[in-house]
């Protein structure tokens, strides 16, 4: 049941993936040369949210656990970086590791509570936990600045302009995407996929299902936290909306639009959603309505997403 | 905790029960986690506010909100959810989309200001309970919560529809096999659940006020109630509401800034031992 959203486990060979990966990186590397500055920062945002959506896909696609609390993990890292640098005066080199540790701890708490449940219960629980974090960020105004959030020009001068920061983000994205891909292809990741397909079978084979899910969730939290820390540098601002349900939902929707269980699909989803947001905002302020409608239509017509649908079609053609 | 805070906790629990009972009914029978429930609450509150100020009658406001939200529920069930029937996760995520649309459209219609539903004169002022003076309206909320509980209990235990709903919660296929049109029961349950959200919106809108993020706040409380109480259980919802309501009241007094965190404790403790909630049954 929990794998309803994910598609057939047919995946491309490592060599095709490597070629595809190298080609995409090369293409992304020359982007700033041809794009105007504004679009470069949109591209940066796409990469950051792509990482975030991939961290959600690790759980949703490979462990069969759809989380609606990852926005809180992502945003906690953003809060810690901004609070650390702008309010507590920590150096950035300390604030970022601290932020990732905070996100990881939060993910560990979420995981400890949520891994016992599956399907909708997992979704509900992560949603409730994420909303508690949102409530705290909103009300604990001494630390979080409440509704006003925390603002601070925390990006160091040498990556101050949009283009150099894009390259920093691209570098991080390449390393992290590779790490995530290695993670899901590792024996550990394959065990997670096994748990997604049949928990009872994996248990009777002697695997410690709870421990695997726990570590899987925490790893996913580490990646979400790293994306959140990058976002702090990108945005120089954080407010409760960064940890809100909308954030978790947007990330999940990106993973779904790209195709749950395809990892790289999350990047495509991020591109589609952020491009759409920029396009729509040009004409109307009703982005939330459009987001809601995209959600409704995706769920009804294309739950497998872009890459998922391509895979299904290809599988059908090959018989 | 003094009497005043205790009453605050109890009256908030009564509101939570009204909202969460609708949520848990839909969750129990249709297996749909309706994450648009908070948005339906807010919509009910706004409709109630508009009708009550326009007609000058609180009762009309309640009626209008319940009817309006029930119709909306009908459209949601019959128009959208039927396309994803049987896919639990797709249903949930679809209702998230619906919640966004409702919330954003409400912002267009009613704006971002906060509103309070006007209450009738006989509910204004305070009443002396023991040593404290307590707002009459909040006592009315407590009464309304208890009344809703009794009515729902009678509906579930003393009527034919209630028998069919309870049978459907346990085994929908079996109900269908005995020649009952389960689709119709689904629809009625969804309408009832939505109407309860609308009722909660008006009642809550008169003392908690209505603003664009009120739906998310009430939703997380309802979720906590249902997670504690267990899917589809009325007594579970009542106990969950009492726990969450009282803890919230304690939390607001002791740690005003972390009040949200206080409902987290019992939820965590409970889940460690009963992942399906106090009265939950395995699906």
Interface residues (C-beta under 8 A of the other chain):
Chain A: X1 X2 X4 X5 X66 X68 X113 X116 X117 X119 X120 X121 X123 X124 X125 X127 X128 X129 X131 X132 X134 X135 X136 X139 X140 X141 X142 X244 X245 X246 X249 X252 X256 X286 X288 X289 X291 X292 X293 X294 X295 X296 X299 X300 X303
Chain B: X31 X33 X35 X80 X83 X84 X87 X88 X89 X90 X91 X92 X93 X94 X96 X97 X98 X99 X100 X101 X103 X104 X105 X108 X216 X217 X219 X220 X223 X224 X226 X227 X256 X257 X258 X259 X260 X261 X263 X264 X267 X268 X271 X272 X275 X276
